[in-house]
Every structure is written in C-alpha cells, then in structure tokens.
C-alpha cells in the first residue's frame, strides 16, 4: 500500500526532532540540512511504498526486492551515517571504515535518538538508542574510535539523560573515547 502522507509526516517529525537536538548539541546549522535527501524521489517513493510506521521503510524495500536503493542513495549523501565513511585501503585492497569527524558523530547521536523516539513513540526511554546500538552489528562496521565516541554519548544519555548529554556535547570540542 502506498502511504505518501504518512511517510511525509514521519520523516518530517523525525527531521524536526533531529534539528531540535542538533541545536541543543551545538550543531544547529548542520541540523537544518539533516536528511533532506529523504524528500528526493529516489528515497521518498520507496519510503511511501514500504511505509509501516514502526520501522524504516528501507527494511520493507529489502524484504520486497532484496536490497534498498533508497538506503544506498541515502547513506551516500548523509555524512552522519557511518556507512558514508568507507574507503578503499591501498595496502589491504579492502573497503574499510574511516574515522568520522566529531560533528557527524554528534549528528549521528541526534539521529539515533530521534529515530528511537519516532519509532518507539510513547514507549521511548533514554536507554532505547543504546540498546539499539548494542544489539546491532555496527561495532564491526565502524572504526574503534567512532564506535567508542558514539557509545560514550549513548551511555551518558542512558545514565544522565538527554538534557545533560546535549549540554555536554554543546560544550565539547573533541569527543572523548
């Protein structure tokens, strides 16, 4: 079933929450440009087609055709996704993760918090983003430094709350490991 209005509302609600969080984290200008590619036809049409409201429509696209063209488009244009930060290693001849700059790690944190709020709605807790990271396979797909910095922020969120974590991020020039 095709749900363009519901999909539009979901991605816009998510984007506005990311913008709010980014401003509180000290990267407000960056937040204004968050996920604009989701409104492009390449991402929006599959998003509306595979919309469920409880998970990313990219999973619906993967289930239907075996891959998500929308996700490949998205991760290649949005530096807050660790998948953007892959390059070819001239020594090993492998595609490997590269370290993410701190400002994109901060945006990734805001994105994960907003996604947890969007998909968990009223059941959201400040532990959800950390639980999502720990149950996934992202650790093997990021550099140790990038993963360590994201983990640090998500643990702080779980233990000290959103306001204190965002205040810390705002005042932090270099994220600790």
Secondary structure as GFF3:
##gff-version 3
##sequence-region A 1 177
A	DSSP	alpha_helix	4	25	.	.	.	ID=ss1
A	DSSP	alpha_helix	28	31	.	.	.	ID=ss2
A	DSSP	three_ten_helix	36	39	.	.	.	ID=ss3
A	DSSP	alpha_helix	41	49	.	.	.	ID=ss4
A	DSSP	alpha_helix	57	65	.	.	.	ID=ss5
A	DSSP	alpha_helix	69	75	.	.	.	ID=ss6
A	DSSP	three_ten_helix	82	84	.	.	.	ID=ss7
A	DSSP	beta_strand	86	88	.	.	.	ID=ss8
A	DSSP	beta_strand	95	97	.	.	.	ID=ss9
A	DSSP	alpha_helix	102	120	.	.	.	ID=ss10
A	DSSP	three_ten_helix	121	123	.	.	.	ID=ss11
A	DSSP	alpha_helix	128	135	.	.	.	ID=ss12
A	DSSP	three_ten_helix	138	141	.	.	.	ID=ss13
A	DSSP	alpha_helix	144	160	.	.	.	ID=ss14
A	DSSP	alpha_helix	162	171	.	.	.	ID=ss15
###
